[in-house]
Amino acid sequence: MNDEIGAAVRDVLARLTADRARGEPIVSIASADEAIALRALAVPKAGRPIAAVIDDAERVFAHRVRMDHPRFYGFIPSPASPLSLVGEMLASGYNAHAGSWMQSSGPAAIEQGLIAWLAERAGLPDSAGGLFVSGGSMANLTGLMLARDRMLPPGERHRGVAYVSTQTHSSVAKGLGVLGLLPGQIRKVAVDADRRLDVAALAGAVAADRAAGKLPFVVIASCGTTNTGSIDDLHAIADLAGRERLWLHVDGAYGASVALSGSHRALVNGLGRADSLSWDAHKWLFQTYGCGMVLVRDRMHLLESFATSAEYLQDAAAGDDTPNFWDYGVELTRPARAMKLWFTLQVMGARAVGEAIDHGFELAAALEEALRERPHWRIVSPAQLGIVTFRYAPPGRDANALDALNTAIARRMIDDNAGAPLTTRLDDAVVLRACTISPEATVGDIRAMVADLDARAVEMAGAGRQ
C-alpha cells in the first residue's frame, strides 16, 4: 500500500505543478446536471483504485474559480506560490498537533519565532505575540474578543459600542455578533472622500454614545479595504483611541503584508499602534488557504482570554518559553499552519517576497494608466494597494443603464475567458474592480486585458443603442 500511496503522491504533485495553459477556464461553475453527478460521486461505495479517485478529484476541482490565474482579478485573489504547496504537504504529512509544546515543540518554536518576526515588521513592541489561525475572520474574532474582555466589565457588555466604517469587512460585524453584541451596538461611521474612516465623524459618534450612557470600547480600522485598498488614517485613529480609552483593532487581512514591501512600507507605518491586528498570509503572502495570523500588542492578553485547563491536558503544561498555542486562541486541535509560510520565506527570502508585493502595486498602476488612455472609462478609485475600481460610462445613458452595462461587461469577460475583473458598488453605482496581485501577471497581461475590456464594452454599448 505504501508504494501505491507514494505513486499517487507523485501523480498529484505532477498534476499540480504542471505548466498549465493560460487558456484554462478562469471561472468554471458546475451546471445543474454536473452538480447532481458530483453529489452522487460524494457517496462512498466499494473501494476503488487510487488513480481512479484522483481522476475524479480532477473532475471535482475543475469546477472552481482559478484564484491563481494571472487574469483573475476578482475579490482579493490567492495567487499561491508552489512553495506554499510544498510547505502544506510537509505540514499535512507530518500531521503535528500544533496545540501544545509537548506535541509539536519544533513547529511551535517556528510559529513563535515567525510571529515575533512578523510583529517586529509590523512595528509592534517586544511584548507582542500572537498565533496562526485559519484566516482574517478568525483573526478578527480573536482580537475583538480581547477588546471585549479587556474593555467591558461582564455586567456592562450590553452597553458596549464598537465602531466600524462603511467599508469595514463584513467578518468584523459577524465576529462581534458571535461575541454577543447586538446590531444596535455596532456603529457604522462614514468614510471620507478617499474612502477612509472619517476620524471627525468617529469622534462625534463616540461623544454622542457616551452622552447617551453607552460604553464605547473598540474601534476597528482597516489597512487595505476590500473594495478599494484604502488604508484608514491609523495614526489619527490611534490618537483618538488613546484619548477615548478605546481598544484599536486593525483589520490588516489584506494590507498588512505591505509591511514586508521594499518600496511601500511607509504606507502602513501606523500598524504598530494597534492593540490587535489581523493579517492573512493566503492573500498577499502567496500562501494556500487557511493561513492567517492574529498579532496583539501584549501577548499576555491572549492567555487571559483563552487559557484553560483540564485534567486530560495536565501532561502538556506550558513554560515561560514553551507556549501552548491552544491557550492563545479558540482552537485546541490545530494544524501547524506556520510551516508553509516559513517554508516559502526560507526558500524565497524576505526580499523576494517584498518584491512580489511591490509587483502588485506596479500592475495596478499600469491598469489605471491603460484605462485612462481609452475614452469613456472613468477611474472611480485610483490604484492603491494593488486595487483599481473603474466604470465604463459612455454618454447618453442613465445610471441604471450604466449599472447594467458594466455588470454585463464583467459577465462577458468571464464567459469569453478573457479575464475576470468582478463588480462591486461604490457611490451607489456598479463599478468594475481589479485586484492585481498575481506574481505571474505582467504589464502585458494587464494592457491586453484592458484592450479586451474596451473592445467588449464598445461592442455591447453599440448593440444596446440599436
Secondary structure, 3 states (H helix, E strand, C coil): CHHHHHHHHHHHHHHHHCCCCCCCCCECCCCHHHHHHHHHHCCCCCCCCHHHHHHHHHHHHCCCECCCCCCECCCCCCCCCHHHHHHHHHHHHHCCCCCCCCCCHHHHHHHHHHHHHHHHHHCCCCCCEEEEECCHHHHHHHHHHHHHHHHCCHHHHHHEEEEEECCCCHHHHHHHHHCCCCHHHEEEECECCCCCECHHHHHHHHHHHHHCCCEEEEEEEEECCCCCCCECCHHHHHHHHHHHCCEEEEECCCHHHHHHCCCCHHHHHHHHHCCEEEEEHHHHCCCCCCCEEEEECCCHHHHHHHCCCCHHHHHHCCECCECCHHHCCCCCCCCCCHHHHHHHHHHHCHHHHHHHHHHHHHHHHHHHHHHHCCCCEEEEEEEECCEEEEEECCCCCCHHHHHHHHHHHHHHHHHCCCCECEEEEECCEEEEEEECCCCCCCHHHHHHHHHHHHHHHHHHHHHHHC
